[in-house]
Amino acid sequence: MAFVQVIEFNTADIDAIRQVDEEWRRATEGKRTVRREILARDRNRPGRFVAIVFFDSPETAAENSNLPETQAAAERYMTLADGPPVFSDLDILEDRA
């Protein structure tokens, strides 16, 4: 079953967050299980962002989370975020174009 993780977070330095993400992408080339990723800014709440990350299954999401590079990036994200992120783990029931 397809799986999406939604991560909501606040930061005053989105450029630094994006830099960490680019470094993570390079470090996990050929290993990561992320299929697609969307980063969005909340137009009504400055400093609030949402990442939507697509996986083939909850199992491949867990595999990705367990990569040492993902763990290291998560620690860096925490130093750049204003508080802990909020995670939503979603099973896709329908996907229409």
N, C-alpha and C positions, 0 to 999 in steps of 0.2 A: 504494500500500500504506500502510495506517495506520502510524503511527510514534509511539513513546513515548520520552521522555527521562527517565531517573531520575537525580536529582541528590542525592547524599548529602553532608551537611556537618555541621560542629559549630559551635555558637555559644553564648555565655553571654547573648546579647541577641537573642532571637527577636523581640521586639517591634520592635526597630530594623530587622531584616530585613523584617518584615511591612510596616513603614512604607515602606521603599524599594520593595517590591513594589507597594504601593498607588499610589505616585507614578509608577512605571513604567506601571501600568495606565492611569492618566489620560493620561500622555504619549503612549502608543501607541494610544489609542482610534482605531479605524478603520484601523490599520496593522498591528497584531500578527496573527500567524497561529496563536496558541495557541487550541485549541478547548476545552480543559478543563485544570484544574490542581488538584492535591491536595497539601496540605502536611500531613505527619504527623510526630509526635514518637515517638521510640523509647522505649517504657516501661521498657526494661531498661538503657538507657545514657543517663543524663542528659546533656543538651546535644547529643545527636545527633538530626538531623532528616533527613527525606527529602521531596523535592519530586518529584511525578510529573506530567509535562507532556505533554499529548496534542496531536498535530498530524495533519494529513491525510496528510503524506508527509515523507520526509527533506528534500526540497527546500523545503517550506514551513517546516520547522524551521530550515534554513540561512538562509532569507530573514528569519526572525524574529531569528536570532542576529546578522545583519548590520545590523539597525536601529541607528542611532546611540544611540537611547535604551536599547536593550538592552546595548550596549557600556558605556555610562555606568553603568547599574544594576549590571552585573557588577563593575565596578571598586569600587563602593560596597559590594557584598556581600563582596568580598574583605577589605575593611577591618574588617568586622563578624564574619567567620568566624574560627574557630580553625584555620587551615590551609587548604589548597586543597580545593575540592570534588572528589568522585569522580563522574564521569559514566558512565552506561550508556546506549547508544543501541540501542533495541529495535524491530525490525520486528514488527508484530502478525501472528501466524499464525492465531490464532483469538480471537474475542471473543464470549463467550456470556453471556446474561443469566440 
